[in-house]
């Protein structure tokens, strides 16, 4: 015979872990709320910041973001890939600088020490 495998139930382990951390330390909700508010104001709100929101950007802007992402750290031009787009060098430099700056903080996200002493002298 032919057995039809059943779909596995969705794994909720990550959500349970996350919710248990928020229940154990409710103070963790403050940075989460601040991050959500920041993302809303930065990308979706109208009228708080000058300019249009991210959902109303022109198609040309999204194409430029895509091209900059393909050219990240000049990997595709160095490999002579056929789909390597031509982008303004200043835009590429700023894009790579900002992404590199953001990547430097990834180590803080992976810090799992229980006892985190303040290392500053003051």
N, C-alpha and C positions, 0 to 999 in steps of 0.2 A: 503494500500500500504506500500511499504518498501522504506524509504528514505535513500539514500546513502549520508552520511555526506561528505562535501567537506573538503579538507585539508586546515588548517588555513595557512595564509601567514606567512612567517618567521618574527619573531619579530626583529626589528632593533633598538630598543630603546637603548640598551647598546652601540652599535656602534655609534649612533647619539650622545649620551652623551659623549662618548670618543672623537669623532672627534670635538665636540663643545668645549671641554676643550683644545684640541690642537690648535684650531683656536683662542680661547680667549687668551691663553698664549702660544705662539710659543716656549718659552724657555723650555717648557716641552718636546720638541722633543730631546733636548740634552741628558738627562738621558736615554731616550728610545733608541736613537741611540747608546749610549755607552753600554747599556745592550745587544742590539742585536749584536754588535761587540764582546763583551766579550763572549757571548754564542757561537758565530761562532768560535772564536779562541779556546775556551776551548773544544768544543765538535766535531766540524766538520773539522777544518783546518788540513792540512798536512804540516809538515815542520816548523811551527812556534814554537810549543812546542814539546819536545821530546816524543816519543812514538806514538802509532797509535791513530787514531781518534775513537770516540765512535761508529761509524758505522762499524768499522773493528775489534771490540773486539771479543774474542773467546766465544764460547757457554758456556764454563765453567764459565767465568766471569759473564755472564748474569744470570746463574743459582745461582751463589753465591749472587748476588744482590737480586734476588727473595727470596732466603732463608733468607737473612738478613732482608728483608722487612717483611716476615712472622713472624720472631722472634722479631720484633720491641718491645723493652722494655720487652722482655721475656714473653709477654702475652700468646703466644701459648704454650710454655713449662709449664707455671704455670697452665694453664687450662687443661693440659694433652691432647691436641688435637692430634689425630692420625697422622696428616700430619706435625707435628712439626719437621723440619729438624735439624740435628746436624751441628753446625757451630763453628768455632774456637772462643773461648771466647774473645780473644783480638780483633778480627775483629768485634764482636758484640759490644764490649765496645766502640770502635772508631766510629762505625756506629751510635750507640745511642747517643754518645756525639755530633757528628756533626749535627744530626737531631735536637737534643735538642737546640743546639746553634742557629741553623737557626730558630727554632720555637720561640725563645725569641724575634725576631725582627718582629713578626706578629703584635704586638701592634702598631708599627709605620705605618703599612699599613692601619690600621683601624682608625687612628687619623683624625678626620674630623673638627678640630677646624679651624676657619677662621683666627684668630689672634694667631700666634704661636711665642710667644716671646722667645728669647734666654735665657735659664735658667743658662748658665754658667757665672761665675763671671768675665771672661775676654773678 
